[in-house]
Amino acid sequence: MRDHPKLLGNDFARRWDRRGPADGPDRPRVLIEEPDIAEAFGCWCLLADNGYEVSWCPGPVGPPTRVCPLVATGHCGLVQHADVVVSSLGLHREASRMVVAALRRRHPETPLVVQSPQQSLVVQQAPRFEESWGAVPMPVSCRTLLDSVALALAGPVGAPHGDRTVGC
């Protein structure tokens, strides 16, 4: 009998030592979607040290292969509790595009920062997600990541929360 891939949806960083100021209601919550643990830890430390409450999901890319609960069931507690999502899953993978599409469809009010190494992929995928996209080469700098998250949270003046998709 073949095992089904496990569902994601748990904070993979939950056992990491907490950094930054004590948790509080004023700390914006950032979900990092990043398959590489070293990259995720670097982003997690940077954001936590700059006043964000951070959680991490490695996404559906394995091994082992995992299933995104947002794609499979339409619900993910990590996304539901995030004030902004930073996705570095890679738009060149169909599984990753499905995650980003499900995020935009199920949680259009949640700002999204997409990191992509190729501007052409972002432009190519923009109609699928019905959002405006932009990109700068990866890896992003510390300042670019912090600025992108702050911009996504602030959003354009007068724009509804769901129009805050930022590429970096």
N, C-alpha and C positions, 0 to 999 in steps of 0.2 A: 504494500500500500504506500502511495506517495504522500509525503507530508506537504501540507499547504504552507506557503511562505507566511511568516509571522507578520502581524500588523504592526506598524509603527505607532506613534502617538504618545510615547513616553519620552520624557526629557532625558536624553542620553548624558547630559551634563549634571544630572541631579546629585551625583556623588563628588563632583569637583568642589574643592574648597571655595566657599563664597568669598567674593572680593567686593571692594568698593564700599560705599556707605551701607548702613543697615537697611534691610528691606523696608519699604514704606509705601503708602498709597500714592506718593508723588513720583515714584520711579517708573518711567515708561518701560514697558515690557517688550523685548525684542526676541523673536524666534529666528535662529540661524539655521538655514537648511544648507548643509555642507557635507559632502561625502568624505572628505579628508579630515581625520581627527586632528592633525597638527594645525591645519588651517582653521578648523572650527575652534580649537582651543585659543589660538592667537586672536581671533575675532571676539571670542567670548571674553577673554581677559581685557582687551581694549575697551569693549563696550561696558563691561562691569566696572572697570576702573574709572569710567567717565559717567557713572551715575545711572546706568541702565540695569534692569533686572533681565537676565539673559537665560534662554533655554536653547537646546540644540537638538536637531533631528538630522541624521545622516542621509535621509532620503531613501528612495527605493533601490538605488544602485548597490549591488553586493560585491563580493559574496559575504554572507549569504544574501540572496535576493529577499527584499522585504516588500510588503504591500502598503501603500499609503492609505490610511483609513479615510482620508478626505476623498480620495478617488473611489475606494471600495464601498464606503458606507455613507459618505457625505458629511462625516463628522470627524473632527480632530480637536481634542482638548487643547493641544499646544497652540494651534492657530486661533481657536476660539478665545484664548486668554491673551493673545499677543496684541500689542498696540501697533506693531510694525513687523513685517517679515522680510528677512534678508535671504534671498535665494541664490545659491551658487551651484545649483544642481546641474547646470549645463543644458542649454536649449537644443543641443545636438542629439540628445537622447529622447526617444518618444515617451518613456516613462516619466522623465522630468518635465516634458511639455504637458503631460497629463496632470501632473501635480500643480503646476502653475495655472493651468486652465481651470482646474477644480477650485483652486484658491480664489481666482478672480470671479468665478461663477457663484461659489458658495459664500464668500466673504468679500464682496466688492467694497465694503466699507473699510477694510484693513489695508493700510498703505503697504506697498510692495517695492522693495529695492532688488533689482535683478542685476547680478554680476555676470557678465558674459565676455569671453575673450574675443568674440567676433561680432562687430557691428552688423554685418550682413545677416546673421542669424536673428538678431533682435528685430531688425526691420522686416525680415521675412515672416517672423512669427507674430508681429504686431496685430494684423487683422484677426488672427485666431483668438486673441485675448481681448480684442476690442478696447485697447488702451493705447496710450502714447508711450513709446519706449525710447531709450537711448542707452548708450553703453560707452565705457572706456575700457581699455585693455586690462585684463587681470594679470597678475594680482594687483589689487587696488592698494593705495597707500592708506596709512592710518587716518590721515586727515580726510581723504576722499570717503572712506567708510563712515566716519563720524558725521561729516557734512551731509552725506546722502541720507543717513538715518534721520538726522535733524530736519532736513528738507522734506522728507516723506511724512514725518510727524506734523510739521507745520503746514504743508500743503500750500498750493497757490491761494492767494487771498480770494475769498468768496467761493472757492471750489468745494463741492461736496467731498466728504472724506474718501469716497471710493475713487476719485479722480487722481489720487496721489500715487502714481506708479512712477518710480524713478529708476533710471538705469545707471549703473556704475561699472 
